[in-house]
Amino acid sequence: MRTNQWLEEKFEIMLADNFADMDIKNPIFIKFGRKSKRRLGSIALREVRGEQDKMSIIVLNGYFRSEEVPEEVILVTIAHELVHYLHGFNSYHEQAHDFPHKGSVVNKELRRRGFSNQLQFQRQWLKINWKNIIVNNY
């Protein structure tokens, strides 16, 4: 099983390799959350006790703890949530768009950052395998 520490390490590598140009305007925390059939990940802006600034919290689907889920699927999901952060959704960045997914802005940004193949892989893998992950890991 994958741990939150494993997830944090992947997150730090992605920040350095794919989002090095992004200004970190407020702290970002990442963790695994509950299992969900439909939501792969989410980002929220939360108050932290004793801190002046709010923290962005990325929560990934609990099914992603399973080794059956390819690492590429998890990495693209992390990148997706980082694009939301960059676009000003649940972060201190200025909001770049009225709606977070309108006009495929997230996927366009991901492709610009070199995730084209991973996006295609994720889409195909989920289409073929996601139902089995849910059944086998419930």
Phi and psi in degrees as a GROMACS rama.xvg file:
@    title "Ramachandran Plot"
@    xaxis  label "Phi"
@    yaxis  label "Psi"
@TYPE xy
-83.6401  146.444  ARG-2
-110.736  168.648  THR-3
-63.6544  -32.0723  ASN-4
-64.2663  -43.5858  GLN-5
-57.6626  -44.9039  TRP-6
-63.0207  -43.1772  LEU-7
-61.7605  -39.2331  GLU-8
-64.8122  -43.4793  GLU-9
-62.7508  -40.5143  LYS-10
-61.7601  -46.9478  PHE-11
-63.025  -39.9658  GLU-12
-63.2576  -43.8249  ILE-13
-63.6026  -41.6153  MET-14
-58.2739  -44.9959  LEU-15
-70.6603  -38.9753  ALA-16
-86.8574  -39.7715  ASP-17
-114.582  -16.7798  ASN-18
-130.525  29.0529  PHE-19
-62.6635  -25.6542  ALA-20
-82.0283  -7.38915  ASP-21
-83.6476  130.533  MET-22
-77.5036  125.488  ASP-23
-87.2851  99.3479  ILE-24
-85.0789  -21.9164  LYS-25
-149.76  156.371  ASN-26
-59.3418  147.79  PRO-27
-122.251  130.783  ILE-28
-120.329  142.385  PHE-29
-129.413  143.676  ILE-30
-158.973  164.341  LYS-31
-81.0505  145.32  PHE-32
-117.54  -152.702  GLY-33
-75.8765  163.732  ARG-34
-75.9736  139.046  LYS-35
-142.049  138.141  SER-36
-72.7084  -32.3571  LYS-37
-112.02  -34.0937  ARG-38
-95.6486  121.093  ARG-39
-82.8033  -35.0542  LEU-40
-162.709  168.24  GLY-41
-154.003  162.259  SER-42
-133.943  137.735  ILE-43
-138.097  152.943  ALA-44
-105.129  118.745  LEU-45
-128.033  148.456  ARG-46
-75.2665  144.169  GLU-47
-118.051  126.344  VAL-48
-55.291  129.867  ARG-49
83.5878  -2.78058  GLY-50
-109.25  144.166  GLU-51
-76.3252  -42.3006  GLN-52
-89.5664  155.73  ASP-53
-84.7089  160.274  LYS-54
-112.629  138.047  MET-55
-84.6229  129.063  SER-56
-117.953  118.746  ILE-57
-96.8197  126.392  ILE-58
-119.31  124.542  VAL-59
-103.103  151.08  LEU-60
-51.9152  133.513  ASN-61
-61.1343  -25.1662  GLY-62
-64.119  -21.8276  TYR-63
-68.8751  -11.1852  PHE-64
-66.0436  -24.4942  ARG-65
-70.3909  136.038  SER-66
-68.0105  -12.3674  GLU-67
-69.352  -23.2406  GLU-68
-85.2032  121.56  VAL-69
-61.6253  144.316  PRO-70
-56.5423  -35.1118  GLU-71
-58.5939  -37.8513  GLU-72
-63.886  -41.8664  VAL-73
-68.3463  -43.754  ILE-74
-63.4398  -40.5138  LEU-75
-66.6119  -34.4599  VAL-76
-67.3551  -41.9195  THR-77
-59.8376  -47.399  ILE-78
-60.2056  -40.0031  ALA-79
-57.8366  -46.8678  HIS-80
-68.4369  -34.3192  GLU-81
-65.7435  -33.7444  LEU-82
-64.9568  -40.7089  VAL-83
-58.3981  -44.058  HIS-84
-57.5871  -49.7295  TYR-85
-60.1115  -37.7874  LEU-86
-81.1939  3.1684  HIS-87
88.4361  16.7028  GLY-88
-97.1984  114.059  PHE-89
61.9761  41.6045  ASN-90
-151.641  177.371  SER-91
-88.6653  3.16063  TYR-92
-68.5225  151.486  HIS-93
-65.2394  135.96  GLU-94
-68.6133  121.926  GLN-95
-84.2354  -24.0781  ALA-96
-140.149  159.598  HIS-97
-72.3132  -34.6375  ASP-98
-128.692  142.043  PHE-99
-68.5695  -24.5859  PRO-100
-119.494  -5.13717  HIS-101
-58.6761  133.774  LYS-102
71.6243  18.3522  GLY-103
56.9891  35.1792  SER-104
-62.4707  -33.3615  VAL-105
-67.5666  -49.6671  VAL-106
-64.2106  -35.1384  ASN-107
-62.3806  -43.3647  LYS-108
-66.0133  -40.5551  GLU-109
-63.0027  -42.9854  LEU-110
-62.7901  -41.6617  ARG-111
-59.7972  -31.0994  ARG-112
-92.0004  9.40954  ARG-113
91.1907  20.57  GLY-114
-101.752  17.7436  PHE-115
-56.394  -51.3653  SER-116
-64.3578  -40.2756  ASN-117
-66.4926  -37.1155  GLN-118
-62.4767  -45.6814  LEU-119
-63.6862  -44.0458  GLN-120
-60.1991  -46.8634  PHE-121
-58.5632  -47.8834  GLN-122
-58.0014  -47.1714  ARG-123
-68.1533  -43.8428  GLN-124
-63.0349  -45.1615  TRP-125
-62.1568  -42.383  LEU-126
-59.0549  -40.6287  LYS-127
-85.6319  -37.3985  ILE-128
-112.695  -17.9708  ASN-129
-59.3737  -43.0296  TRP-130
-59.2839  -39.2502  LYS-131
-68.0072  -35.8811  ASN-132
-60.8852  -44.6977  ILE-133
-63.6254  -45.5873  ILE-134
-66.452  -43.4519  VAL-135
-76.862  -19.6384  ASN-136
-120.64  20.2619  ASN-137
